[in-house]
Amino acid sequence: MNMTVIGITADNKNNTAASGTYECAAAYSRAVADAGGVPVMLPHVLERVAEYAAWCDGFILTGGVDPDTSVFQRGDPMHPKAKRMDPQRQAFEVGLLEHLAKAKPETACLGVCLGMQLMALHAGGKLNQHLPDTHETHAMHAQNSEHAIKVLAPTRGGLSPDLRGRVVSHHVQAVRDSGAMRVVAAAPDGIIEAIDDPTRGFYLGVQWHPERGGEGPLNRGLIGALVDAARRGT
C-alpha cells in the first residue's frame, strides 16, 4: 500500500525529558489523517534523524514553549521571562532541520508556532522574545486568540495573496528577522506570521496554529496541502 507518512514532533510532559512521557495535541494527527496521510509521532532520538527522514514523506514541527536562542550562531541571551524548551527536544528538532537541509531539501516540512521559530533560528534569524515589551497589540496573539493575516507572496507551501481568513494564535515570542528565509505573511500589527524557503519544496513556517483553526486553506487546508506535497515528493 502506498502511504504518505507524516512525522509529527512530540513535546515532553511538563516540558521536561525527566517526565519520561511524550505528549502531542491530537489535532495534528487528526488533521493529517483527515487529509489522507499517516501520522507518526517522533521520539526525540537524535541519532535516528536520518532514519526518520528516510521513512517519513513529510514533517510537522509542532508548537511548544520558547527556544534557547543563546545556542545559535547569531544567538541572543534568553529573555528573563522566556520559558526554555527542553534541551533534548530542541537538539532533536534542530538536528532534524539540519539533516533535511543537507540530505533531503525537497522533503515537505511545516513548522507551527515554535516550529516556525526554530526554522528561522536555524536559518540565521532572530526572535522578538517578549511581545509585551514591543507591541501594545500583543494580546491579539496570545491565549488562542483569533485574528486576520495578510499573505504577502505566493509559496510552494500552499499560501497565496488571494487567500482570506482568520487564524488562531497562542504565542508570546515571534520572528523578527527571518534570516535566509522569506517573510510571506504578516498580521495587521506587522508581526511576521509566515516564512518560507522558495528554493526548496514545501518548506513553510506559520506562527499560527492551523490544526486549531477549523476548515479553510489557512488552517486544516494548510495541513492538507502539506500531505499533498509530501505525497508528490515536492
N, C-alpha and C positions, 0 to 999 in steps of 0.2 A: 504494500500500500504506500502511495506517495503522500507523505505527511509533511506539513510545514511546521517545524518545531521552533517555538519562540522561547528563548531563555529569559527568565524574569529574575532580577536580583532580589535577594531577600534582605530584610532588616534583622537586627537582633532584638529579642525581647528585652525591654528596659534599656535599649541602646548599648548593650554590653555583651561581648562574646562570653563573658563569665556566666551569663544566664544559662548557657548551654541549649538555648532554644532559638530557632529561627522563626520569623513571622513575616507575613505579607498580606496586604489587603486583598481580599478575594476578588474585588472588582477588576483587577488587572487580568487575572486568569479567565474570568468570565467574559471580558471583552475580547480577549484573544480567541477563546473557544467559539464565541458567537460569530467571529469573523472567519471561522474555518481553520484556525491554527491549533496547534497542540501546545498548551502552556506547560513549561517545566521550570520549577524553582531551582535556583542555582546556589548551592552552599558556597561559603567563602573559602574555597580551596585554591589558593594562588597557583600552586604547581600544576593544576589541572586546567588552566585557562586555555591552553592550546586544544585540549580535547573538547572543552565546551564549544570553542569556536568551530571545531570540525563537525560536531554533532548538531549544532543549532543553526537554523537558517536566518534567524534574526534575534534581536535582543531588545529588552526594555530595562533601562536603568531606572529604578523606582525612586520615590520620594523618601525623605528622612530628615534628620537634623542637619547640622552645619559642618561643612568640610574643614579640616585643619589646613588653612591657607598657608601656613608657615613652611610647609614641606615642598612647595612648588618652586620652580626656578625663579619666578618673579613674585614669590610669595610675600604676603604681608603678615605681621603678627595677628593673631586672632583677636577679635573684638572682645572686651571683657564680658559682654552679655551673650556671646555666641555659645551654643551648646555643641560641643565637639562630637562628631560622629565616631563610632567605634573604629579604632585604627586598623583593625583586621579587615573590616568591611571596606574601608577607604582604599587600603592597599590592593585588595582584590579587584575592586571596580576600576581603579586607575590602571592596574595591570591588564585587565580585560580590554580597556580602551587602547592601551599601548600595543597589545598584540593585534587587535583588529587593524589599527593604523598601519602596522608594519607588514602583516601577513594576509589580511583579508579586508582591504579597504572598501570593497563593494558590499560587504555584509550590511543588511538593513539594521539600523540601530536608532531607537527613540529614547532620549533622556527626558525624564519627567521631574520637574522641580529640582531637587538635589541632583538628579541625574544630569540635567542641563548644566548646572553649576560645575559639576565635575568635568563635563565635556569642555566647558570654557576654560577652566583652570588647566586642564591637560593641553589645551591649545595655546597656552601662554596668556590667558586672560586674567582678569581680576574681578573681585566681588565688592559690592556695597554690602558690608557685613551687618548693618543695622539700619533699616529703612526709617525708623522713627527719628534718627538723627538728621535725616536729609529731606524727608518728604512728609509734608502735612497730610498727604493722602495715603499714608502707609496702611491705614485700616482697610482700605479698598482691597488690599492684597492678603489680608490675614483672616484667620478663623473661617475658612471655607467660604469666603465672600465671592460674589458673582459680579463680573464686570465685563465691559466690551474690550475688544482689542482691535488693532488695525494691522492687517498683513501688508507688509511693505514691498515684498518681492515674491515672485513665484519660486517654488522649491521643488526638488525631486522628492521631497518628503510629504507631498500632498497638500501644501498650502498654496493659495493664490490670492492676489489682491481683491478679487471679486467676492471672496468669502465674507459672510457677515454672521455674527452670533456672539454669544456671551460665554465666558469660561469661568471655571471655579478655581480659586487660588487659596493657598494656605502657606505663606512664607513670610519671613522677616528679612531675609537676605535676597539679593538679586545680582545678576551680572551687570557690571558697569563697564567692562572692557572685554569684548569677546575674543581677543587675541587673533588667531589666524582664522577664526570662524566669522561668518557673515551675520549681521543682525537682519532678521526677516520679519519681525513683528514687534509691536510696542503697545503699551497701554496708553490711555489718554493722558496720564501724567508723565509719560516719557520712559517709564520703566521698561527695560528690554524684556520682551515676552517670548521670543523665539530666536534661535540661531541655527545655522546650518553650515555644512561644508559643500559648496556647489561642485567641487572636484570629485566628490565621491557619490555613491548612490543615495539611498535613503539614510542620511546621517543628520538627524534633526534633534534639537533640544527645545523643549517648551517649558516655560515657567509655571504654567497652569497644570491642572490635573484632568486630562482628558477622560480618564476612567471614571470620574465622578460627575461629569457634565451631561450625561444623558446622550441621546442620539444627536446626529448632526456632524458635518465634516470637521469641525474644530474639536470634537470630543470623541465619542466612541468611533466615529468615522475615521478619525486620525489613526486609531489603533488598527482599524480595518485596512487602511492604506499601508501601514507597516507590514501587516500579514501578506497583503498582495505583493508588495515589493520583495519580501522575503521569499515568496513562492516563485517569483520570476527570477530571483537571484540578482536583483538590481537595487 
